[in-house]
Amino acid sequence: MQFVITPRRSKGVALQSVPAKRTAAILGDLTIAHRVCESLNRHSNVASLRPVYGAGALLLPELYDATVSAMAREGFTLSGIEFDGERWYAQSWWCRAAQ
C-alpha cells in the first residue's frame, strides 16, 4: 500500500522535537512480511519501503522486528531496528496513508 513515511530517528537517536508534519516525508509502497533475516539468524517481521512505480531500490533501510507501537486516525508508528551495514539502530517510522 502507498504511504507517506517520516523516519523519527537517525542512527538510533531521536530527531529533534520538530512537529513530524514539518520534517521530510517519503512517499512509497510499504510492505511488511514475516521472513528469515540472515543478519539476525532468525525470523523477523520486516518492513520495506520501495518506490510507488517500478521495482526500484529501497527508499529507506529495512525495518526489522517491525511492530505497530502507536495508532491514531492520522496514521500509525512502526518501530523496530535497522541495519546500516555495520551497526543496528533503533528506528521508528510515522506512517500516513498517501492522499
Contacts in CASP RR format, 6 or more apart in sequence:
PFRMAT RR
TARGET T0000
AUTHOR 0000-0000-0000
METHOD contacts of the structure
MODEL  1
MQFVITPRRSKGVALQSVPAKRTAAILGDLTIAHRVCESLNRHSNVASLR
PVYGAGALLLPELYDATVSAMAREGFTLSGIEFDGERWYAQSWWCRAAQ
1 29 0 8 1.000
1 30 0 8 1.000
1 97 0 8 1.000
2 27 0 8 1.000
2 28 0 8 1.000
2 29 0 8 1.000
2 30 0 8 1.000
2 52 0 8 1.000
2 97 0 8 1.000
2 98 0 8 1.000
3 27 0 8 1.000
3 28 0 8 1.000
3 29 0 8 1.000
3 30 0 8 1.000
3 49 0 8 1.000
3 95 0 8 1.000
3 96 0 8 1.000
3 97 0 8 1.000
3 98 0 8 1.000
4 25 0 8 1.000
4 26 0 8 1.000
4 27 0 8 1.000
4 28 0 8 1.000
4 95 0 8 1.000
4 96 0 8 1.000
4 97 0 8 1.000
4 98 0 8 1.000
5 25 0 8 1.000
5 26 0 8 1.000
5 27 0 8 1.000
5 28 0 8 1.000
5 30 0 8 1.000
5 49 0 8 1.000
5 59 0 8 1.000
5 60 0 8 1.000
5 93 0 8 1.000
5 94 0 8 1.000
5 95 0 8 1.000
6 20 0 8 1.000
6 23 0 8 1.000
6 24 0 8 1.000
6 25 0 8 1.000
6 26 0 8 1.000
6 93 0 8 1.000
6 94 0 8 1.000
6 96 0 8 1.000
7 15 0 8 1.000
7 26 0 8 1.000
7 60 0 8 1.000
7 91 0 8 1.000
7 92 0 8 1.000
7 93 0 8 1.000
8 14 0 8 1.000
8 15 0 8 1.000
8 20 0 8 1.000
8 77 0 8 1.000
8 91 0 8 1.000
8 92 0 8 1.000
8 93 0 8 1.000
8 94 0 8 1.000
9 15 0 8 1.000
9 89 0 8 1.000
9 90 0 8 1.000
9 91 0 8 1.000
9 92 0 8 1.000
11 84 0 8 1.000
11 87 0 8 1.000
11 89 0 8 1.000
12 89 0 8 1.000
12 90 0 8 1.000
12 91 0 8 1.000
15 23 0 8 1.000
20 94 0 8 1.000
25 96 0 8 1.000
26 49 0 8 1.000
26 59 0 8 1.000
26 60 0 8 1.000
27 52 0 8 1.000
27 98 0 8 1.000
28 49 0 8 1.000
28 50 0 8 1.000
28 51 0 8 1.000
28 52 0 8 1.000
28 59 0 8 1.000
28 98 0 8 1.000
29 49 0 8 1.000
29 50 0 8 1.000
29 51 0 8 1.000
29 52 0 8 1.000
30 47 0 8 1.000
30 48 0 8 1.000
30 49 0 8 1.000
30 95 0 8 1.000
31 47 0 8 1.000
31 48 0 8 1.000
31 50 0 8 1.000
32 45 0 8 1.000
32 46 0 8 1.000
32 47 0 8 1.000
32 48 0 8 1.000
32 66 0 8 1.000
32 78 0 8 1.000
33 45 0 8 1.000
33 46 0 8 1.000
33 48 0 8 1.000
34 43 0 8 1.000
34 44 0 8 1.000
34 45 0 8 1.000
34 46 0 8 1.000
35 43 0 8 1.000
35 44 0 8 1.000
35 46 0 8 1.000
36 42 0 8 1.000
36 43 0 8 1.000
36 44 0 8 1.000
37 43 0 8 1.000
37 44 0 8 1.000
37 46 0 8 1.000
37 64 0 8 1.000
39 64 0 8 1.000
39 83 0 8 1.000
40 64 0 8 1.000
44 64 0 8 1.000
44 65 0 8 1.000
44 66 0 8 1.000
45 64 0 8 1.000
45 65 0 8 1.000
45 66 0 8 1.000
45 67 0 8 1.000
46 62 0 8 1.000
46 63 0 8 1.000
46 64 0 8 1.000
46 66 0 8 1.000
47 62 0 8 1.000
47 63 0 8 1.000
47 66 0 8 1.000
47 78 0 8 1.000
47 93 0 8 1.000
48 58 0 8 1.000
48 62 0 8 1.000
48 63 0 8 1.000
49 58 0 8 1.000
49 59 0 8 1.000
49 60 0 8 1.000
49 93 0 8 1.000
50 56 0 8 1.000
50 57 0 8 1.000
50 58 0 8 1.000
50 59 0 8 1.000
51 59 0 8 1.000
52 98 0 8 1.000
60 82 0 8 1.000
60 93 0 8 1.000
61 82 0 8 1.000
61 83 0 8 1.000
61 84 0 8 1.000
61 91 0 8 1.000
62 82 0 8 1.000
62 83 0 8 1.000
63 78 0 8 1.000
63 80 0 8 1.000
63 81 0 8 1.000
63 82 0 8 1.000
63 91 0 8 1.000
63 93 0 8 1.000
64 80 0 8 1.000
64 81 0 8 1.000
64 82 0 8 1.000
64 83 0 8 1.000
65 80 0 8 1.000
65 81 0 8 1.000
66 78 0 8 1.000
66 79 0 8 1.000
66 80 0 8 1.000
67 78 0 8 1.000
67 79 0 8 1.000
67 80 0 8 1.000
68 76 0 8 1.000
68 77 0 8 1.000
68 78 0 8 1.000
69 77 0 8 1.000
69 78 0 8 1.000
69 79 0 8 1.000
69 92 0 8 1.000
70 76 0 8 1.000
70 77 0 8 1.000
71 77 0 8 1.000
74 96 0 8 1.000
75 94 0 8 1.000
75 95 0 8 1.000
75 96 0 8 1.000
75 97 0 8 1.000
76 94 0 8 1.000
76 95 0 8 1.000
77 92 0 8 1.000
77 93 0 8 1.000
77 94 0 8 1.000
77 95 0 8 1.000
78 92 0 8 1.000
78 93 0 8 1.000
78 95 0 8 1.000
79 90 0 8 1.000
79 91 0 8 1.000
79 92 0 8 1.000
79 93 0 8 1.000
80 90 0 8 1.000
80 91 0 8 1.000
80 92 0 8 1.000
81 88 0 8 1.000
81 89 0 8 1.000
81 90 0 8 1.000
81 91 0 8 1.000
82 88 0 8 1.000
82 89 0 8 1.000
82 91 0 8 1.000
83 89 0 8 1.000
END
